[in-house]
Amino acid sequence: MTVSYQYDVASSTSGGFTRLLFKWKGSLYKLIYKELFIFCLAFAGMSCVYRFVFSEPQKR
């Protein structure tokens, strides 16, 4: 089923297009937000381990 946002795009304000990206019907973000959230948490965790746990010789 196709969701049409033609009227919303035509009558949107300056920030309206950004809000259209986050509408849930037919949104790509709806498909990937869980995986993206998990990836961001894993990346932040590995970054913290690298920065705060590893010593200088281990970082090289």
mmCIF file as Biopython writes it, N, C-alpha, C and O atoms, coordinates in Angstrom:
data_model
#
loop_
_atom_site.group_PDB
_atom_site.id
_atom_site.type_symbol
_atom_site.label_atom_id
_atom_site.label_alt_id
_atom_site.label_comp_id
_atom_site.label_asym_id
_atom_site.label_entity_id
_atom_site.label_seq_id
_atom_site.pdbx_PDB_ins_code
_atom_site.Cartn_x
_atom_site.Cartn_y
_atom_site.Cartn_z
_atom_site.occupancy
_atom_site.B_iso_or_equiv
_atom_site.auth_seq_id
_atom_site.auth_asym_id
_atom_site.pdbx_PDB_model_num
ATOM 1   N N  . MET A ? 1  ? 0.846  -1.177 0.000  1.0 0.0 1  A 1 
ATOM 2   C CA . MET A ? 1  ? 0.000  0.000  0.000  1.0 0.0 1  A 1 
ATOM 3   C C  . MET A ? 1  ? 0.890  1.238  0.000  1.0 0.0 1  A 1 
ATOM 4   O O  . MET A ? 1  ? 1.786  1.369  0.833  1.0 0.0 1  A 1 
ATOM 5   N N  . THR A ? 2  ? 0.639  2.128  -0.925 1.0 0.0 2  A 1 
ATOM 6   C CA . THR A ? 2  ? 1.428  3.342  -1.050 1.0 0.0 2  A 1 
ATOM 7   C C  . THR A ? 2  ? 0.815  4.448  -0.204 1.0 0.0 2  A 1 
ATOM 8   O O  . THR A ? 2  ? -0.401 4.634  -0.192 1.0 0.0 2  A 1 
ATOM 9   N N  . VAL A ? 3  ? 1.658  5.168  0.493  1.0 0.0 3  A 1 
ATOM 10  C CA . VAL A ? 3  ? 1.220  6.293  1.307  1.0 0.0 3  A 1 
ATOM 11  C C  . VAL A ? 3  ? 1.658  7.559  0.604  1.0 0.0 3  A 1 
ATOM 12  O O  . VAL A ? 3  ? 2.840  7.726  0.302  1.0 0.0 3  A 1 
ATOM 13  N N  . SER A ? 4  ? 0.714  8.459  0.338  1.0 0.0 4  A 1 
ATOM 14  C CA . SER A ? 4  ? 1.027  9.680  -0.392 1.0 0.0 4  A 1 
ATOM 15  C C  . SER A ? 4  ? 1.225  10.845 0.574  1.0 0.0 4  A 1 
ATOM 16  O O  . SER A ? 4  ? 0.394  11.104 1.444  1.0 0.0 4  A 1 
ATOM 17  N N  . TYR A ? 5  ? 2.340  11.535 0.396  1.0 0.0 5  A 1 
ATOM 18  C CA . TYR A ? 5  ? 2.636  12.708 1.212  1.0 0.0 5  A 1 
ATOM 19  C C  . TYR A ? 5  ? 2.758  13.947 0.339  1.0 0.0 5  A 1 
ATOM 20  O O  . TYR A ? 5  ? 3.355  14.942 0.750  1.0 0.0 5  A 1 
ATOM 21  N N  . GLN A ? 6  ? 2.195  13.891 -0.861 1.0 0.0 6  A 1 
ATOM 22  C CA . GLN A ? 6  ? 2.343  14.984 -1.817 1.0 0.0 6  A 1 
ATOM 23  C C  . GLN A ? 6  ? 1.788  16.295 -1.262 1.0 0.0 6  A 1 
ATOM 24  O O  . GLN A ? 6  ? 2.442  17.331 -1.380 1.0 0.0 6  A 1 
ATOM 25  N N  . TYR A ? 7  ? 0.611  16.275 -0.666 1.0 0.0 7  A 1 
ATOM 26  C CA . TYR A ? 7  ? 0.025  17.493 -0.115 1.0 0.0 7  A 1 
ATOM 27  C C  . TYR A ? 7  ? 0.839  18.002 1.067  1.0 0.0 7  A 1 
ATOM 28  O O  . TYR A ? 7  ? 1.023  19.210 1.219  1.0 0.0 7  A 1 
ATOM 29  N N  . ASP A ? 8  ? 1.326  17.098 1.898  1.0 0.0 8  A 1 
ATOM 30  C CA . ASP A ? 8  ? 2.125  17.500 3.058  1.0 0.0 8  A 1 
ATOM 31  C C  . ASP A ? 8  ? 3.418  18.178 2.631  1.0 0.0 8  A 1 
ATOM 32  O O  . ASP A ? 8  ? 3.844  19.148 3.259  1.0 0.0 8  A 1 
ATOM 33  N N  . VAL A ? 9  ? 4.047  17.679 1.572  1.0 0.0 9  A 1 
ATOM 34  C CA . VAL A ? 9  ? 5.293  18.277 1.091  1.0 0.0 9  A 1 
ATOM 35  C C  . VAL A ? 9  ? 5.021  19.643 0.482  1.0 0.0 9  A 1 
ATOM 36  O O  . VAL A ? 9  ? 5.787  20.582 0.699  1.0 0.0 9  A 1 
ATOM 37  N N  . ALA A ? 10 ? 3.942  19.764 -0.276 1.0 0.0 10 A 1 
ATOM 38  C CA . ALA A ? 10 ? 3.628  21.027 -0.950 1.0 0.0 10 A 1 
ATOM 39  C C  . ALA A ? 10 ? 3.278  22.132 0.035  1.0 0.0 10 A 1 
ATOM 40  O O  . ALA A ? 10 ? 3.563  23.301 -0.224 1.0 0.0 10 A 1 
ATOM 41  N N  . SER A ? 11 ? 2.671  21.785 1.150  1.0 0.0 11 A 1 
ATOM 42  C CA . SER A ? 11 ? 2.226  22.807 2.098  1.0 0.0 11 A 1 
ATOM 43  C C  . SER A ? 11 ? 3.088  22.867 3.355  1.0 0.0 11 A 1 
ATOM 44  O O  . SER A ? 11 ? 2.672  23.442 4.360  1.0 0.0 11 A 1 
ATOM 45  N N  . SER A ? 12 ? 4.269  22.287 3.312  1.0 0.0 12 A 1 
ATOM 46  C CA . SER A ? 12 ? 5.095  22.252 4.518  1.0 0.0 12 A 1 
ATOM 47  C C  . SER A ? 12 ? 5.894  23.535 4.690  1.0 0.0 12 A 1 
ATOM 48  O O  . SER A ? 12 ? 6.146  24.268 3.734  1.0 0.0 12 A 1 
ATOM 49  N N  . THR A ? 13 ? 6.279  23.782 5.918  1.0 0.0 13 A 1 
ATOM 50  C CA . THR A ? 13 ? 7.111  24.941 6.231  1.0 0.0 13 A 1 
ATOM 51  C C  . THR A ? 13 ? 8.578  24.539 6.135  1.0 0.0 13 A 1 
ATOM 52  O O  . THR A ? 13 ? 8.897  23.478 5.598  1.0 0.0 13 A 1 
ATOM 53  N N  . SER A ? 14 ? 9.461  25.368 6.644  1.0 0.0 14 A 1 
ATOM 54  C CA . SER A ? 14 ? 10.891 25.077 6.529  1.0 0.0 14 A 1 
ATOM 55  C C  . SER A ? 14 ? 11.285 23.803 7.268  1.0 0.0 14 A 1 
ATOM 56  O O  . SER A ? 14 ? 12.140 23.063 6.782  1.0 0.0 14 A 1 
ATOM 57  N N  . GLY A ? 15 ? 10.700 23.529 8.408  1.0 0.0 15 A 1 
ATOM 58  C CA . GLY A ? 15 ? 11.019 22.318 9.158  1.0 0.0 15 A 1 
ATOM 59  C C  . GLY A ? 15 ? 10.071 21.170 8.862  1.0 0.0 15 A 1 
ATOM 60  O O  . GLY A ? 15 ? 10.204 20.087 9.433  1.0 0.0 15 A 1 
ATOM 61  N N  . GLY A ? 16 ? 9.127  21.399 7.985  1.0 0.0 16 A 1 
ATOM 62  C CA . GLY A ? 16 ? 8.127  20.382 7.686  1.0 0.0 16 A 1 
ATOM 63  C C  . GLY A ? 16 ? 8.678  19.158 6.997  1.0 0.0 16 A 1 
ATOM 64  O O  . GLY A ? 16 ? 8.232  18.040 7.254  1.0 0.0 16 A 1 
ATOM 65  N N  . PHE A ? 17 ? 9.648  19.362 6.122  1.0 0.0 17 A 1 
ATOM 66  C CA . PHE A ? 17 ? 10.211 18.220 5.406  1.0 0.0 17 A 1 
ATOM 67  C C  . PHE A ? 17 ? 10.931 17.282 6.363  1.0 0.0 17 A 1 
ATOM 68  O O  . PHE A ? 17 ? 10.868 16.063 6.206  1.0 0.0 17 A 1 
ATOM 69  N N  . THR A ? 18 ? 11.614 17.846 7.353  1.0 0.0 18 A 1 
ATOM 70  C CA . THR A ? 18 ? 12.297 17.012 8.347  1.0 0.0 18 A 1 
ATOM 71  C C  . THR A ? 18 ? 11.282 16.193 9.134  1.0 0.0 18 A 1 
ATOM 72  O O  . THR A ? 18 ? 11.519 15.022 9.433  1.0 0.0 18 A 1 
ATOM 73  N N  . ARG A ? 19 ? 10.161 16.803 9.465  1.0 0.0 19 A 1 
ATOM 74  C CA . ARG A ? 19 ? 9.117  16.066 10.184 1.0 0.0 19 A 1 
ATOM 75  C C  . ARG A ? 19 ? 8.527  14.961 9.318  1.0 0.0 19 A 1 
ATOM 76  O O  . ARG A ? 19 ? 8.130  13.915 9.832  1.0 0.0 19 A 1 
ATOM 77  N N  . LEU A ? 20 ? 8.465  15.187 8.001  1.0 0.0 20 A 1 
ATOM 78  C CA . LEU A ? 20 ? 7.948  14.150 7.110  1.0 0.0 20 A 1 
ATOM 79  C C  . LEU A ? 20 ? 8.834  12.907 7.111  1.0 0.0 20 A 1 
ATOM 80  O O  . LEU A ? 20 ? 8.342  11.795 6.918  1.0 0.0 20 A 1 
ATOM 81  N N  . LEU A ? 21 ? 10.123 13.087 7.324  1.0 0.0 21 A 1 
ATOM 82  C CA . LEU A ? 21 ? 11.023 11.936 7.359  1.0 0.0 21 A 1 
ATOM 83  C C  . LEU A ? 21 ? 10.702 11.003 8.514  1.0 0.0 21 A 1 
ATOM 84  O O  . LEU A ? 21 ? 10.974 9.805  8.438  1.0 0.0 21 A 1 
ATOM 85  N N  . PHE A ? 22 ? 10.127 11.539 9.578  1.0 0.0 22 A 1 
ATOM 86  C CA . PHE A ? 22 ? 9.869  10.742 10.771 1.0 0.0 22 A 1 
ATOM 87  C C  . PHE A ? 22 ? 8.417  10.290 10.895 1.0 0.0 22 A 1 
ATOM 88  O O  . PHE A ? 22 ? 8.029  9.755  11.933 1.0 0.0 22 A 1 
ATOM 89  N N  . LYS A ? 23 ? 7.601  10.498 9.847  1.0 0.0 23 A 1 
ATOM 90  C CA . LYS A ? 23 ? 6.250  9.940  9.872  1.0 0.0 23 A 1 
ATOM 91  C C  . LYS A ? 23 ? 6.355  8.431  9.760  1.0 0.0 23 A 1 
ATOM 92  O O  . LYS A ? 23 ? 7.173  7.916  8.997  1.0 0.0 23 A 1 
ATOM 93  N N  . TRP A ? 24 ? 5.537  7.726  10.510 1.0 0.0 24 A 1 
ATOM 94  C CA . TRP A ? 24 ? 5.703  6.280  10.618 1.0 0.0 24 A 1 
ATOM 95  C C  . TRP A ? 24 ? 5.109  5.497  9.458  1.0 0.0 24 A 1 
ATOM 96  O O  . TRP A ? 24 ? 5.606  4.410  9.162  1.0 0.0 24 A 1 
ATOM 97  N N  . LYS A ? 25 ? 4.091  5.980  8.798  1.0 0.0 25 A 1 
ATOM 98  C CA . LYS A ? 25 ? 3.449  5.199  7.740  1.0 0.0 25 A 1 
ATOM 99  C C  . LYS A ? 25 ? 4.370  5.082  6.537  1.0 0.0 25 A 1 
ATOM 100 O O  . LYS A ? 25 ? 4.692  6.081  5.893  1.0 0.0 25 A 1 
ATOM 101 N N  . GLY A ? 26 ? 4.785  3.884  6.240  1.0 0.0 26 A 1 
ATOM 102 C CA . GLY A ? 26 ? 5.627  3.642  5.079  1.0 0.0 26 A 1 
ATOM 103 C C  . GLY A ? 26 ? 7.029  4.197  5.210  1.0 0.0 26 A 1 
ATOM 104 O O  . GLY A ? 26 ? 7.699  4.405  4.199  1.0 0.0 26 A 1 
ATOM 105 N N  . SER A ? 27 ? 7.489  4.439  6.410  1.0 0.0 27 A 1 
ATOM 106 C CA . SER A ? 27 ? 8.784  5.070  6.621  1.0 0.0 27 A 1 
ATOM 107 C C  . SER A ? 27 ? 9.906  4.044  6.664  1.0 0.0 27 A 1 
ATOM 108 O O  . SER A ? 27 ? 9.750  2.959  7.225  1.0 0.0 27 A 1 
ATOM 109 N N  . LEU A ? 28 ? 11.028 4.394  6.070  1.0 0.0 28 A 1 
ATOM 110 C CA . LEU A ? 28 ? 12.221 3.557  6.146  1.0 0.0 28 A 1 
ATOM 111 C C  . LEU A ? 28 ? 12.733 3.509  7.578  1.0 0.0 28 A 1 
ATOM 112 O O  . LEU A ? 28 ? 13.239 2.480  8.025  1.0 0.0 28 A 1 
ATOM 113 N N  . TYR A ? 29 ? 12.605 4.615  8.295  1.0 0.0 29 A 1 
ATOM 114 C CA . TYR A ? 29 ? 13.059 4.662  9.685  1.0 0.0 29 A 1 
ATOM 115 C C  . TYR A ? 29 ? 12.305 3.662  10.553 1.0 0.0 29 A 1 
ATOM 116 O O  . TYR A ? 29 ? 12.857 3.147  11.525 1.0 0.0 29 A 1 
ATOM 117 N N  . LYS A ? 30 ? 11.059 3.385  10.214 1.0 0.0 30 A 1 
ATOM 118 C CA . LYS A ? 30 ? 10.282 2.410  10.975 1.0 0.0 30 A 1 
ATOM 119 C C  . LYS A ? 30 ? 10.901 1.023  10.862 1.0 0.0 30 A 1 
ATOM 120 O O  . LYS A ? 30 ? 10.810 0.222  11.793 1.0 0.0 30 A 1 
ATOM 121 N N  . LEU A ? 31 ? 11.524 0.742  9.737  1.0 0.0 31 A 1 
ATOM 122 C CA . LEU A ? 31 ? 12.123 -0.569 9.519  1.0 0.0 31 A 1 
ATOM 123 C C  . LEU A ? 31 ? 13.465 -0.732 10.213 1.0 0.0 31 A 1 
ATOM 124 O O  . LEU A ? 31 ? 13.829 -1.841 10.603 1.0 0.0 31 A 1 
ATOM 125 N N  . ILE A ? 32 ? 14.206 0.364  10.371 1.0 0.0 32 A 1 
ATOM 126 C CA . ILE A ? 32 ? 15.584 0.226  10.846 1.0 0.0 32 A 1 
ATOM 127 C C  . ILE A ? 32 ? 15.852 0.827  12.218 1.0 0.0 32 A 1 
ATOM 128 O O  . ILE A ? 32 ? 16.980 0.729  12.701 1.0 0.0 32 A 1 
ATOM 129 N N  . TYR A ? 33 ? 14.873 1.441  12.865 1.0 0.0 33 A 1 
ATOM 130 C CA . TYR A ? 33 ? 15.185 2.157  14.107 1.0 0.0 33 A 1 
ATOM 131 C C  . TYR A ? 33 ? 15.670 1.234  15.222 1.0 0.0 33 A 1 
ATOM 132 O O  . TYR A ? 33 ? 16.520 1.639  16.015 1.0 0.0 33 A 1 
ATOM 133 N N  . LYS A ? 34 ? 15.168 0.029  15.306 1.0 0.0 34 A 1 
ATOM 134 C CA . LYS A ? 34 ? 15.622 -0.890 16.364 1.0 0.0 34 A 1 
ATOM 135 C C  . LYS A ? 34 ? 17.077 -1.290 16.147 1.0 0.0 34 A 1 
ATOM 136 O O  . LYS A ? 34 ? 17.889 -1.255 17.072 1.0 0.0 34 A 1 
ATOM 137 N N  . GLU A ? 35 ? 17.392 -1.669 14.908 1.0 0.0 35 A 1 
ATOM 138 C CA . GLU A ? 35 ? 18.762 -2.071 14.602 1.0 0.0 35 A 1 
ATOM 139 C C  . GLU A ? 35 ? 19.720 -0.900 14.738 1.0 0.0 35 A 1 
ATOM 140 O O  . GLU A ? 35 ? 20.845 -1.068 15.207 1.0 0.0 35 A 1 
ATOM 141 N N  . LEU A ? 36 ? 19.281 0.284  14.331 1.0 0.0 36 A 1 
ATOM 142 C CA . LEU A ? 36 ? 20.118 1.476  14.448 1.0 0.0 36 A 1 
ATOM 143 C C  . LEU A ? 36 ? 20.391 1.807  15.912 1.0 0.0 36 A 1 
ATOM 144 O O  . LEU A ? 36 ? 21.509 2.186  16.263 1.0 0.0 36 A 1 
ATOM 145 N N  . PHE A ? 37 ? 19.384 1.669  16.761 1.0 0.0 37 A 1 
ATOM 146 C CA . PHE A ? 37 ? 19.550 1.924  18.190 1.0 0.0 37 A 1 
ATOM 147 C C  . PHE A ? 37 ? 20.536 0.931  18.808 1.0 0.0 37 A 1 
ATOM 148 O O  . PHE A ? 37 ? 21.399 1.318  19.596 1.0 0.0 37 A 1 
ATOM 149 N N  . ILE A ? 38 ? 20.405 -0.343 18.450 1.0 0.0 38 A 1 
ATOM 150 C CA . ILE A ? 38 ? 21.322 -1.365 18.967 1.0 0.0 38 A 1 
ATOM 151 C C  . ILE A ? 38 ? 22.742 -1.099 18.480 1.0 0.0 38 A 1 
ATOM 152 O O  . ILE A ? 38 ? 23.694 -1.221 19.251 1.0 0.0 38 A 1 
ATOM 153 N N  . PHE A ? 39 ? 22.892 -0.735 17.204 1.0 0.0 39 A 1 
ATOM 154 C CA . PHE A ? 39 ? 24.213 -0.428 16.664 1.0 0.0 39 A 1 
ATOM 155 C C  . PHE A ? 39 ? 24.841 0.761  17.388 1.0 0.0 39 A 1 
ATOM 156 O O  . PHE A ? 39 ? 26.024 0.727  17.726 1.0 0.0 39 A 1 
ATOM 157 N N  . CYS A ? 40 ? 24.058 1.804  17.626 1.0 0.0 40 A 1 
ATOM 158 C CA . CYS A ? 40 ? 24.590 2.990  18.315 1.0 0.0 40 A 1 
ATOM 159 C C  . CYS A ? 40 ? 25.020 2.654  19.739 1.0 0.0 40 A 1 
ATOM 160 O O  . CYS A ? 40 ? 26.053 3.137  20.203 1.0 0.0 40 A 1 
ATOM 161 N N  . LEU A ? 41 ? 24.240 1.831  20.436 1.0 0.0 41 A 1 
ATOM 162 C CA . LEU A ? 41 ? 24.624 1.411  21.787 1.0 0.0 41 A 1 
ATOM 163 C C  . LEU A ? 41 ? 25.904 0.581  21.768 1.0 0.0 41 A 1 
ATOM 164 O O  . LEU A ? 41 ? 26.787 0.783  22.601 1.0 0.0 41 A 1 
ATOM 165 N N  . ALA A ? 42 ? 26.006 -0.346 20.825 1.0 0.0 42 A 1 
ATOM 166 C CA . ALA A ? 42 ? 27.207 -1.178 20.730 1.0 0.0 42 A 1 
ATOM 167 C C  . ALA A ? 42 ? 28.424 -0.333 20.374 1.0 0.0 42 A 1 
ATOM 168 O O  . ALA A ? 42 ? 29.505 -0.537 20.927 1.0 0.0 42 A 1 
ATOM 169 N N  . PHE A ? 43 ? 28.256 0.603  19.465 1.0 0.0 43 A 1 
ATOM 170 C CA . PHE A ? 43 ? 29.360 1.471  19.064 1.0 0.0 43 A 1 
ATOM 171 C C  . PHE A ? 43 ? 29.819 2.341  20.228 1.0 0.0 43 A 1 
ATOM 172 O O  . PHE A ? 43 ? 31.019 2.500  20.454 1.0 0.0 43 A 1 
ATOM 173 N N  . ALA A ? 44 ? 28.864 2.903  20.967 1.0 0.0 44 A 1 
ATOM 174 C CA . ALA A ? 44 ? 29.210 3.736  22.116 1.0 0.0 44 A 1 
ATOM 175 C C  . ALA A ? 44 ? 29.906 2.909  23.194 1.0 0.0 44 A 1 
ATOM 176 O O  . ALA A ? 44 ? 30.847 3.384  23.829 1.0 0.0 44 A 1 
ATOM 177 N N  . GLY A ? 45 ? 29.453 1.685  23.403 1.0 0.0 45 A 1 
ATOM 178 C CA . GLY A ? 45 ? 30.087 0.813  24.386 1.0 0.0 45 A 1 
ATOM 179 C C  . GLY A ? 45 ? 31.516 0.475  24.012 1.0 0.0 45 A 1 
ATOM 180 O O  . GLY A ? 45 ? 32.411 0.537  24.855 1.0 0.0 45 A 1 
ATOM 181 N N  . MET A ? 46 ? 31.740 0.117  22.752 1.0 0.0 46 A 1 
ATOM 182 C CA . MET A ? 46 ? 33.103 -0.198 22.306 1.0 0.0 46 A 1 
ATOM 183 C C  . MET A ? 46 ? 33.999 1.030  22.339 1.0 0.0 46 A 1 
ATOM 184 O O  . MET A ? 46 ? 35.189 0.928  22.637 1.0 0.0 46 A 1 
ATOM 185 N N  . SER A ? 47 ? 33.436 2.177  22.037 1.0 0.0 47 A 1 
ATOM 186 C CA . SER A ? 47 ? 34.212 3.413  22.082 1.0 0.0 47 A 1 
ATOM 187 C C  . SER A ? 47 ? 34.635 3.739  23.509 1.0 0.0 47 A 1 
ATOM 188 O O  . SER A ? 47 ? 35.770 4.153  23.741 1.0 0.0 47 A 1 
ATOM 189 N N  . CYS A ? 48 ? 33.732 3.557  24.460 1.0 0.0 48 A 1 
ATOM 190 C CA . CYS A ? 48 ? 34.071 3.811  25.866 1.0 0.0 48 A 1 
ATOM 191 C C  . CYS A ? 48 ? 35.131 2.839  26.362 1.0 0.0 48 A 1 
ATOM 192 O O  . CYS A ? 48 ? 36.043 3.233  27.089 1.0 0.0 48 A 1 
ATOM 193 N N  . VAL A ? 49 ? 35.020 1.573  25.974 1.0 0.0 49 A 1 
ATOM 194 C CA . VAL A ? 49 ? 36.035 0.590  26.367 1.0 0.0 49 A 1 
ATOM 195 C C  . VAL A ? 49 ? 37.378 0.985  25.785 1.0 0.0 49 A 1 
ATOM 196 O O  . VAL A ? 49 ? 38.388 0.954  26.488 1.0 0.0 49 A 1 
ATOM 197 N N  . TYR A ? 50 ? 37.407 1.353  24.520 1.0 0.0 50 A 1 
ATOM 198 C CA . TYR A ? 50 ? 38.662 1.728  23.868 1.0 0.0 50 A 1 
ATOM 199 C C  . TYR A ? 50 ? 39.291 2.954  24.530 1.0 0.0 50 A 1 
ATOM 200 O O  . TYR A ? 50 ? 40.501 2.989  24.753 1.0 0.0 50 A 1 
ATOM 201 N N  . ARG A ? 51 ? 38.475 3.951  24.843 1.0 0.0 51 A 1 
ATOM 202 C CA . ARG A ? 51 ? 39.010 5.205  25.378 1.0 0.0 51 A 1 
ATOM 203 C C  . ARG A ? 51 ? 39.389 5.129  26.851 1.0 0.0 51 A 1 
ATOM 204 O O  . ARG A ? 51 ? 40.403 5.698  27.255 1.0 0.0 51 A 1 
ATOM 205 N N  . PHE A ? 52 ? 38.590 4.436  27.659 1.0 0.0 52 A 1 
ATOM 206 C CA . PHE A ? 52 ? 38.768 4.506  29.105 1.0 0.0 52 A 1 
ATOM 207 C C  . PHE A ? 52 ? 39.347 3.244  29.744 1.0 0.0 52 A 1 
ATOM 208 O O  . PHE A ? 52 ? 39.882 3.319  30.850 1.0 0.0 52 A 1 
ATOM 209 N N  . VAL A ? 53 ? 39.259 2.102  29.092 1.0 0.0 53 A 1 
ATOM 210 C CA . VAL A ? 53 ? 39.715 0.853  29.691 1.0 0.0 53 A 1 
ATOM 211 C C  . VAL A ? 53 ? 41.088 0.452  29.164 1.0 0.0 53 A 1 
ATOM 212 O O  . VAL A ? 53 ? 41.946 0.027  29.937 1.0 0.0 53 A 1 
ATOM 213 N N  . PHE A ? 54 ? 41.303 0.583  27.869 1.0 0.0 54 A 1 
ATOM 214 C CA . PHE A ? 54 ? 42.580 0.170  27.284 1.0 0.0 54 A 1 
ATOM 215 C C  . PHE A ? 54 ? 43.696 1.125  27.674 1.0 0.0 54 A 1 
ATOM 216 O O  . PHE A ? 54 ? 43.491 2.334  27.783 1.0 0.0 54 A 1 
ATOM 217 N N  . SER A ? 55 ? 44.879 0.561  27.883 1.0 0.0 55 A 1 
ATOM 218 C CA . SER A ? 55 ? 46.060 1.390  28.144 1.0 0.0 55 A 1 
ATOM 219 C C  . SER A ? 55 ? 46.643 1.844  26.802 1.0 0.0 55 A 1 
ATOM 220 O O  . SER A ? 55 ? 46.203 1.402  25.740 1.0 0.0 55 A 1 
ATOM 221 N N  . GLU A ? 56 ? 47.627 2.722  26.866 1.0 0.0 56 A 1 
ATOM 222 C CA . GLU A ? 56 ? 48.228 3.241  25.632 1.0 0.0 56 A 1 
ATOM 223 C C  . GLU A ? 56 ? 48.828 2.145  24.744 1.0 0.0 56 A 1 
ATOM 224 O O  . GLU A ? 56 ? 48.611 2.168  23.532 1.0 0.0 56 A 1 
ATOM 225 N N  . PRO A ? 57 ? 49.580 1.180  25.310 1.0 0.0 57 A 1 
ATOM 226 C CA . PRO A ? 57 ? 50.095 0.107  24.432 1.0 0.0 57 A 1 
ATOM 227 C C  . PRO A ? 57 ? 48.990 -0.748 23.802 1.0 0.0 57 A 1 
ATOM 228 O O  . PRO A ? 57 ? 49.150 -1.241 22.686 1.0 0.0 57 A 1 
ATOM 229 N N  . GLN A ? 58 ? 47.880 -0.923 24.507 1.0 0.0 58 A 1 
ATOM 230 C CA . GLN A ? 58 ? 46.778 -1.715 23.957 1.0 0.0 58 A 1 
ATOM 231 C C  . GLN A ? 58 ? 46.062 -0.982 22.832 1.0 0.0 58 A 1 
ATOM 232 O O  . GLN A ? 58 ? 45.489 -1.621 21.950 1.0 0.0 58 A 1 
ATOM 233 N N  . LYS A ? 59 ? 46.085 0.330  22.846 1.0 0.0 59 A 1 
ATOM 234 C CA . LYS A ? 59 ? 45.421 1.109  21.803 1.0 0.0 59 A 1 
ATOM 235 C C  . LYS A ? 59 ? 46.178 1.056  20.480 1.0 0.0 59 A 1 
ATOM 236 O O  . LYS A ? 59 ? 45.609 1.349  19.428 1.0 0.0 59 A 1 
ATOM 237 N N  . ARG A ? 60 ? 47.440 0.690  20.523 1.0 0.0 60 A 1 
ATOM 238 C CA . ARG A ? 60 ? 48.248 0.672  19.293 1.0 0.0 60 A 1 
ATOM 239 C C  . ARG A ? 60 ? 48.196 -0.640 18.583 1.0 0.0 60 A 1 
ATOM 240 O O  . ARG A ? 60 ? 48.825 -0.800 17.537 1.0 0.0 60 A 1 
#
